[in-house]
Amino acid sequence: QDLLLPEGIWFDYFDGSKYRGGQSVSIDAPLEKLPVLVRAGAFVPTVTTFKHASEYSNDVLYVDYFSDASVARSDYTMYDDDGEDPNSLRDRKYQTLTFDASHGNTLNLTTRLQGMYDGAPTIRRLIYRIHGLSENVESITVDGKKVSVSDNIDDLYQHDLAYRKDAVLYVSGRLQSRLDVRINLPRSNSIE
């Protein structure tokens, strides 16, 4: 399938392939795989898969961030409520999670949590899945503390640390009101 992409850098959400915008690109689009492209600098929050709304849990929040040196700053605000009260915005029974990124010699990711609603988790495990970084990262800190890179993805659910799978860097931290992740980069992580 040929697609005319707007300016910017674009990622295939599923396999991480990068595309330069402002041109037509050919992307495979078999019936079983809908092409989903995400602009560099985007935040995409998700939770664990569930079958019914009553199973929804945001105790663990995944945030895909699509990093590219061409995007110096980006931000996104997510609204979260109990999923039941249709008046949650009017009654201010919700939380906002604000995600900020700045990209230079370091990639800084800051998450701020504000507000409250009945049943909101007091502490969330936030797992960033960072796409687009080179395999070489000098160091990673979570809330000012250097973290190691684990070889076991399951460790992400218990500890502040990092994990790498293919071209995705996972960084895990506990979010109570603010979470700061800093990744020191050795060289440009822009598209070739």
N, C-alpha and C positions, 0 to 999 in steps of 0.2 A: 504494500500500500504506500503510495507517495503522499507525503504530508508537507504542506508549506508551514514551517515553524516561524513564529514571531521571533524578533531579535532576542538574544540572550543565549545562555547555555541551558540545555534540557537533558533530563535523565529519564531513562526507561525505569519506571517504578519497580519493576520486577527483576530485571537483570543488571541494572546499574549502568548500562551503556550510556555514553554521553553523546550529545548532538549539538552542533553549533547552529543557532537560529539564524533567521534572515535568509533561509534558503529552503529548497525542497529536499526532503530526505526520504529514503525508501525504508519502510519498517514492515517486517513480517507481521501479518495479522490473521493467523489461522483462527477458525471459529472458536477453538478452546482457549485462546489467549487474546483478550481485548487489549489493544495497546493503550497504556496509560503513561503519559509523559508529565514530568514534574519540573517546574522551573528551578534553576539553581537558586539557593537561598530560601527555599520553602521549608516549612515545618509541617509535618503530617502526624498528628497524634492518633494513636490507636490503643485499644485494650485487647486482652486475650479474647479469642473467639468464644462466642456463646450462642446458644440455640434459642433462648427465650429472654425477653427483657428482664424478667425476674432474676436471671443469672448474671446480669451486668455487674461488673466490679471494676473500679478504677484504683484499687489498692496498688496495682502495678500499672504504670502508664508508660507506653512505648512512644517515643518521639523520633520519627525519621527526620533527619536533617540532611539536605542535599547541598553539600559544600562545594564551592568553587571560588578561587581567588578573584574572579571577575566581579563577585558580589561582596563589597566591603562591609555592608551592614544589612541586616534584615530583622524583622520582628513579626510576631503573630500573637493574637490573644484568643484563648479558648475559654468558653463559658461552660461551667459544669454545675449541674444541680442534681436533685434526687431522682430525676427521671419520671416523677409522678405528678408533682404539683404544677398545674398549668399556669399558675400565677407567680411562679418563682421569680421571674424578672421584676414584675411589679412590686412584689413583697420583699425584694432584695434577699432572697434565700438561694444564693448561688455563690460560686467561687469563680474568680478569673485566674487563669494561669497565663502569664505573659512570658513569651519566649523571645529572647534577644540574642543575636549573633553578631560578632564583629570578626573580620577576617583580615589578617595581615601576616606578620611573622608568627603569630599565634592565632588560633581559633578560640575565641571566647564565647561560651554559651552560658547565658544566665536565665534562670527560671524564677519568676516571682509568683507567689500565691497569695491572693487576698480574698476576703469574704468568708462566709460560712453558711452551711445549711445542715439541717438535722440528718445525721447519718454519714456526714462527710468523713473520710479517713483523716485521722490526726497526723499521720505520716504516710506518705506514698513512697514506693520504690519507683524511681524514674529511670528508665533505661533509654538513653540516646542511642540511635542507630545512625551513625554518621557515614554518609556515602560521599565518594569523590576524593577522599584523602589518599595521598600516596601511601605505600606500605610503610615507609619510614617516618616514625614520629619520635621526636627527641624525648619528650616527657609528657605526662598527663597528670593534672591535679584535679581533685574534687574537693571543693570548699577549702582550698589552700593546702591540702595534704596530697603528697605524691602517691599515686596508686600504681599497682603492678598490673601487668597483663597476664591474665589467667589462661590456662589451656582448657578450662572447663566452663562452658557457657552457664551451667546451673549455678555457679558461684555468684553470678550477677544478681540473683534474687536475695542473697544474704549479705553481701559485702559491697562497699564502694570500691570498684575496680574496673578494669577494662578487659575486653576480649576481642579478638579479631577473627572474622570468618570471611574468607575470600576478600572482597574489596570493601567490606563494611567493618567499621570500628564501632564496637559497642562500649559505652561508658555508663556505669551505673552509680547512682547516688540516692541518698534519702532526702526527700523534699518535705520540709515542714512549713517553712515560709519563703525560703530562698535556697537555690542551689546554683553554685558556680562551677563550671567545668572549663579548664584551660588546657589546650593542647598546643605544645610548642612544635612548630613545623620546621624542618631543615631546609626546605626549598619550596618553590611555587607548586601549588596543587591545581593549576589551571589546565584546561584541555590543551592537548598537544596541537 
